[in-house]
Amino acid sequence: MTAPSHPRSLLLGATKGIGFALAQRLLADKHRVTISGRSTASTDDALARLSKTHPDGHADALVLDLKNHEAAKRVLLDCGAVDHLVLCGSSDAAWGPFEGLTIETIRNALSMKLLGYLNAVQAVLPNLIEQGSITFVGGAASRAAMPGSVGIAAVNGALEAATRS
């Protein structure tokens, strides 16, 4: 188990993909890592996989859905001190041909990624150490044309714009 002096990284949306890979890397660098996922099953599975590759690491999990803004805020307000917050949740909800996208599909993606990320940051800010960091993981779709990406490009583009203000 790592010493309490090691930095704590909170990775929202880290049960697979980029977030999970980052959790593995941070554990190797002796960070205390807290991952999140939308279900106990997904977080338990991810913690078991992390434990196999980093048996001496310190990892725990929060169950929260970034689309459920009030519930996510309650969980994150009580998460304790955070050195690094990384928001790496993803949603495939807004992928697909433009003619097939509905406003509801785009609204759901905005609710999770844009509004969910901003809500999470507001909730974690009181617990973020003075020299802490916040990292948003977005996608290339906001900067490069790809077939079927207009919806997710809009969502990632809005998130990218928010980080510049």
KAZI-V534355 format. One record per residue. PSI is psi in degrees with one decimal (NA if undefined). D_FIRST is the distance of its C-alpha to the first C-alpha in whole Angstrom. Layout:
# KAZI-V534355
psi/d_first
PSI/D_FIRST
PSI/D_FIRST
This chain:
# KAZI-V534355
psi/d_first
142.3/0
155.7/4
151.1/7
-19.8/9
-9.7/12
144.3/10
147.2/13
125.1/13
127.7/15
114.7/17
109.3/19
120.4/22
56.5/23
31.3/20
-8.9/21
177.3/23
-144.3/25
-43.5/24
-42.3/21
-42.2/19
-39.9/20
-40.3/19
-43.8/15
-44.8/15
-43.9/16
-36.9/14
-40.1/10
-29.5/12
13.7/13
23.0/9
152.6/10
127.0/9
130.4/12
121.2/14
164.4/17
155.8/20
172.3/23
-10.7/26
155.6/25
-37.8/23
-43.6/23
-39.0/23
-38.1/19
-42.3/18
-45.4/20
-42.1/18
-37.9/14
-41.7/15
-39.8/16
-38.9/13
-34.6/11
-40.3/14
-22.4/14
69.1/10
-23.2/8
0.8/5
167.2/5
105.6/6
141.0/9
-177.8/12
152.5/16
141.5/19
117.6/22
152.8/25
117.1/28
-21.5/29
-22.6/33
80.6/32
-47.2/33
-43.9/33
-42.6/30
-42.5/28
-42.9/28
-44.8/28
-45.2/24
-30.3/23
-27.2/25
18.6/22
-8.9/19
-178.2/18
138.5/18
129.8/18
-41.5/18
127.1/19
125.0/21
122.6/22
107.8/25
24.3/25
151.5/27
162.7/30
132.6/33
9.2/36
-29.8/38
17.4/40
148.9/41
168.6/44
140.4/48
-43.4/49
-17.6/52
-8.0/49
139.7/47
160.9/48
-37.4/47
-39.4/45
-46.3/43
-39.5/42
-42.6/42
-42.1/39
-41.0/37
-40.1/38
-41.1/37
-56.0/33
-53.7/33
-61.1/35
-37.1/35
-43.0/32
-48.2/30
-40.0/32
-43.6/31
-42.4/28
-45.2/28
-39.5/30
-34.9/28
-25.7/24
-44.4/27
-21.0/26
-3.7/23
127.8/22
161.0/22
-40.6/25
22.2/24
174.1/22
154.9/24
128.6/25
126.7/26
129.5/28
118.8/28
-164.4/32
160.8/34
-16.9/37
-22.7/39
-15.4/40
-9.9/41
135.7/42
127.4/45
140.2/44
135.8/46
18.8/45
9.8/42
-41.3/45
-50.5/43
-28.7/39
-40.7/41
-43.1/42
-51.4/39
-34.2/37
-40.4/40
-41.1/39
-43.7/36
-42.5/36
-39.5/39
-33.8/37
-17.4/35
-3.8/38
NA/39
